[in-house]
């Protein structure tokens, strides 16, 4: 599987990553730090954006480019709207580009932030490939199933294995 992921990362023009509550709330800080470092190594030199459900400032202390992260549950309302609009502008530029969508541990606590928008993006962008990793809620929509993969696993452990 890790060779397939690396292939998607190499072939894709853009990469969208969602970091859900299964990582942000259920993993300890050391595990999250290791996951973030592993992801950063995979994203070096890539055009990416990260949407995170983090409710603390740990995403601000990661190796990721802070201009490519949006944390709507943590950011102040004024700044949050600006960051969200920047993300939406980036997202609008992914249509008709090879887009790799990686959703890690997003459940139904805040589905309107990651889960549903990522499904919609995968549906409309016919050049996308969507992978959802979750221990229980790993199913992908049938509308984009030909370009999607459902992986039942702990998302943090899964990232550390690739």
ZATIDREN-655299 format. One line per 4 residues: number of its first residue (from 0); their letters; for each residue x, y, z of N, C-alpha, C. Coordinates in steps of 0.2 Angstrom, whole numbers, always signed. Example, Ala and Ser with C-alpha at 12.3 -4.5 7.8 and 13.67 -1.06 7.14 Angstrom:
BEGIN
0	as	+66:-28:+39:+62:-22:+39:+66:-16:+39 | +64:-11:+35:+68:-5:+36:+64:+0:+39
***
This chain:
BEGIN
0	xxxx	+4:-6:+0:+0:+0:+0:+4:+6:+0 | +10:+6:+4:+14:+12:+4:+17:+14:-3 | +18:+10:-7:+21:+11:-14:+15:+15:-18 | +9:+12:-17:+3:+15:-20:+2:+23:-18
4	xxxx	+3:+24:-12:+2:+30:-9:+7:+35:-12 | +13:+33:-11:+19:+37:-14:+18:+38:-22 | +15:+33:-25:+14:+35:-32:+8:+40:-33 | +3:+40:-29:-2:+45:-29:+1:+52:-28
8	xxxx	+5:+52:-23:+9:+58:-21:+13:+61:-26 | +17:+57:-30:+21:+59:-35:+17:+61:-41 | +12:+58:-43:+8:+59:-49:+3:+65:-48 | +1:+67:-42:-4:+72:-41:-1:+79:-41
12	xxxx	-5:+83:-45:-3:+91:-45:-4:+94:-38 | -9:+92:-35:-11:+95:-29:-13:+89:-24 | -13:+91:-17:-14:+86:-12:-18:+89:-7 | -24:+86:-5:-28:+89:+0:-28:+84:+6
16	xxxx	-27:+86:+12:-27:+81:+18:-32:+84:+23 | -35:+79:+25:-40:+81:+31:-38:+77:+37 | -37:+80:+43:-34:+77:+49:-40:+78:+54 | -44:+72:+55:-50:+72:+59:-49:+70:+66
20	xxxx	-54:+70:+69:-54:+69:+77:-51:+63:+79 | -50:+58:+75:-47:+51:+77:-40:+52:+78 | -37:+57:+75:-30:+59:+76:-29:+65:+81 | -33:+70:+80:-33:+76:+84:-35:+75:+91
24	xxxx	-40:+71:+93:-43:+70:+99:-40:+64:+103 | -39:+59:+99:-38:+52:+102:-31:+50:+102 | -26:+54:+99:-19:+52:+99:-16:+57:+104 | -11:+54:+108:-7:+59:+112:-2:+63:+108
28	xxxx	+0:+68:+111:+4:+73:+108:+10:+70:+104 | +14:+66:+107:+20:+63:+104:+18:+59:+98 | +12:+55:+98:+10:+52:+92:+8:+57:+87 | +4:+62:+88:+2:+67:+83:+9:+70:+80
32	xxxx	+13:+72:+84:+20:+75:+82:+23:+70:+77 | +23:+64:+78:+26:+59:+74:+22:+58:+67 | +16:+58:+68:+11:+58:+62:+12:+64:+58 | +13:+70:+61:+14:+76:+57:+20:+76:+53
36	xxxx	+25:+74:+57:+32:+74:+54:+32:+69:+48 | +29:+63:+48:+29:+58:+43:+25:+61:+37 | +19:+65:+38:+16:+68:+33:+20:+73:+30 | +23:+77:+34:+27:+83:+31:+33:+80:+26
40	xxxx	+36:+74:+28:+41:+71:+24:+38:+69:+17 | +32:+67:+17:+28:+65:+11:+26:+71:+7 | +25:+77:+10:+23:+83:+6:+28:+87:+4 | +34:+86:+6:+39:+91:+4:+40:+92:-4
44	xxxx	+39:+99:-5:+39:+101:-12:+33:+100:-16 | +27:+98:-13:+21:+97:-16:+16:+103:-14 | +11:+104:-19:+6:+109:-18:+1:+106:-14 | +0:+107:-7:-4:+104:-3:-8:+109:+1
48	xxxx	-14:+106:+4:-17:+110:+9:-20:+105:+14 | -20:+107:+21:-22:+103:+26:-28:+106:+30 | -33:+102:+31:-39:+105:+35:-39:+100:+41 | -38:+103:+47:-38:+100:+53:-43:+101:+58
52	xxxx	-45:+96:+61:-50:+97:+67:-47:+98:+73 | -41:+100:+73:-37:+101:+80:-40:+107:+84 | -41:+106:+90:-44:+111:+94:-39:+114:+99 | -32:+113:+97:-27:+116:+101:-22:+119:+96
56	xxxx	-17:+122:+99:-12:+125:+94:-6:+120:+92 | -7:+114:+92:-2:+109:+90:+0:+110:+83 | -5:+111:+79:-4:+111:+72:+0:+117:+70 | +1:+122:+74:+5:+128:+73:+12:+127:+75
60	xxxx	+13:+121:+78:+20:+119:+80:+22:+113:+76 | +20:+112:+70:+22:+107:+66:+27:+109:+60 | +30:+105:+56:+34:+107:+51:+30:+109:+45 | +24:+109:+45:+20:+111:+39:+20:+119:+38
64	xxxx	+19:+121:+32:+19:+128:+30:+12:+131:+33 | +13:+135:+38:+7:+138:+41:+2:+141:+36 | +4:+143:+31:+0:+146:+26:-5:+141:+22 | -3:+134:+23:-6:+129:+20:-10:+125:+25
68	xxxx	-12:+128:+30:-16:+124:+35:-22:+128:+37 | -28:+125:+38:-34:+128:+41:-36:+124:+47 | -37:+127:+52:-40:+124:+58:-46:+128:+61 | -52:+126:+58:-58:+130:+59:-60:+130:+66
72	xxxx	-59:+124:+70:-61:+124:+77:-56:+127:+82 | -50:+129:+80:-46:+133:+84:-45:+140:+83 | -45:+142:+77:-44:+149:+75:-49:+154:+77 | -47:+160:+79:-52:+165:+80:-56:+166:+74
76	xxxx	-62:+168:+76:-67:+169:+70:-65:+173:+64 | -62:+179:+66:-60:+184:+60:-55:+180:+56 | -50:+178:+59:-44:+175:+56:-47:+168:+53 | -51:+165:+56:-54:+158:+53:-57:+159:+47
80	xxxx	-61:+165:+46:-64:+166:+40:-59:+167:+34 | -54:+171:+36:-49:+173:+31:-46:+167:+29 | -43:+162:+34:-40:+156:+32:-44:+151:+28 | -51:+151:+30:-55:+147:+27:-56:+149:+19
84	xxxx	-57:+155:+18:-58:+158:+11:-52:+157:+7 | -46:+157:+10:-39:+156:+7:-39:+148:+5 | -42:+144:+9:-42:+137:+8:-47:+136:+2 | -53:+139:+2:-58:+138:-3:-55:+140:-10
88	xxxx	-51:+146:-10:-48:+148:-16:-44:+143:-19 | -39:+140:-14:-35:+135:-17:-39:+129:-19 | -44:+127:-16:-48:+121:-18:-51:+122:-24 | -53:+128:-26:-57:+129:-32:-52:+129:-38
92	xxxx	-45:+129:-37:-40:+128:-42:-38:+121:-43 | -41:+117:-39:-39:+109:-40:-44:+106:-45 | -49:+109:-47:-53:+106:-52:-50:+105:-59 | -50:+99:-62:-47:+97:-68:-39:+96:-67
96	xxxx	-37:+95:-61:-30:+94:-59:-30:+87:-56 | -24:+84:-57:-24:+77:-53:-23:+79:-45 | -28:+77:-42:-29:+79:-35:-29:+72:-31 | -25:+72:-26:-25:+66:-21:-28:+69:-15
100	xxxx	-33:+66:-13:-37:+68:-7:-36:+62:-1 | -33:+64:+4:-31:+59:+10:-35:+62:+16 | -40:+58:+18:-44:+59:+24:-42:+55:+30 | -40:+57:+35:-37:+53:+40:-41:+54:+47
104	xxxx	-45:+49:+48:-49:+49:+55:-54:+54:+55 | -57:+57:+50:-63:+61:+50:-70:+57:+51 | -73:+59:+57:-79:+55:+58:-85:+60:+57 | -90:+59:+61:-96:+63:+61:-97:+68:+66
108	xxxx	-92:+70:+70:-92:+75:+75:-93:+82:+71 | -89:+83:+66:-90:+89:+62:-89:+87:+55 | -94:+83:+52:-94:+81:+45:-94:+87:+40 | -97:+92:+42:-97:+98:+37:-90:+101:+36
112	xxxx	-85:+100:+39:-79:+103:+39:-74:+98:+34 | -74:+92:+35:-69:+88:+31:-73:+82:+27 | -77:+78:+31:-80:+72:+28:-84:+74:+22 | -89:+78:+22:-94:+79:+17:-91:+83:+11
116	xxxx	-87:+88:+13:-84:+92:+8:-78:+88:+4 | -75:+84:+7:-70:+80:+4:-73:+75:-1 | -79:+72:+1:-83:+67:-3:-85:+71:-10 | -88:+77:-9:-90:+81:-14:-84:+83:-19
120	xxxx	-79:+85:-16:-73:+87:-20:-71:+80:-25 | -71:+75:-21:-69:+69:-25:-74:+67:-31 | -80:+68:-29:-86:+67:-34:-85:+72:-40 | -84:+78:-39:-84:+83:-45:-77:+83:-48
124	xxxx	-72:+81:-45:-65:+81:-48:-64:+74:-51 | -65:+73:-57:-64:+67:-61:-57:+64:-61 | -52:+69:-60:-45:+67:-60:-43:+66:-52 | -47:+65:-48:-45:+64:-41:-45:+57:-39
128	xxxx	-41:+56:-34:-41:+49:-30:-41:+51:-23 | -46:+47:-20:-48:+48:-13:-47:+42:-9 | -43:+43:-3:-42:+38:+2:-45:+40:+8 | -49:+36:+11:-52:+38:+18:-49:+32:+23
132	xxxx	-46:+35:+28:-43:+30:+33:-47:+31:+40 | -50:+26:+42:-53:+27:+49:-54:+20:+52 | -54:+20:+58:-55:+13:+62:-62:+10:+61 | -67:+15:+61:-74:+12:+60:-78:+15:+54
136	xxxx	-77:+21:+53:-81:+25:+48:-77:+26:+42 | -74:+20:+39:-70:+21:+33:-73:+20:+26 | -80:+19:+26:-83:+18:+20:-83:+24:+15 | -83:+23:+9:-82:+29:+4:-89:+29:+0
140	xxxx	-91:+35:-3:-97:+35:-7:-97:+31:-13 | -102:+28:-15:-102:+24:-21:-102:+29:-27 | -103:+35:-27:-103:+39:-33:-96:+40:-35 | -91:+40:-31:-84:+40:-33:-80:+34:-31
144	xxxx	-83:+28:-30:-80:+22:-28:-74:+20:-33 | -75:+21:-39:-70:+19:-44:-63:+23:-43 | -63:+29:-40:-57:+33:-38:-56:+33:-31 | -59:+29:-27:-58:+30:-20:-56:+23:-17
148	xxxx	-53:+24:-11:-51:+18:-7:-53:+19:+0 | -56:+14:+3:-58:+14:+10:-53:+9:+14 | -50:+12:+19:-45:+8:+23:-47:+8:+30 | -49:+2:+33:-50:+2:+40:-44:+1:+44
152	xxxx	-42:+6:+47:-36:+6:+51:-36:+12:+56 | -32:+12:+61:-30:+18:+65:-26:+23:+60 | -29:+29:+59:-26:+33:+54:-19:+35:+56 | -17:+36:+63:-11:+38:+65:-6:+32:+64
156	xxxx	-8:+26:+66:-3:+21:+64:-2:+19:+57 | -7:+20:+53:-7:+19:+46:-2:+24:+43 | -2:+31:+45:+3:+35:+42:+10:+34:+44 | +11:+31:+50:+17:+30:+52:+20:+23:+48
160	xx	+16:+19:+46:+18:+13:+42:+20:+15:+35 | +17:+20:+32:+19:+22:+25:+25:+26:+25
***
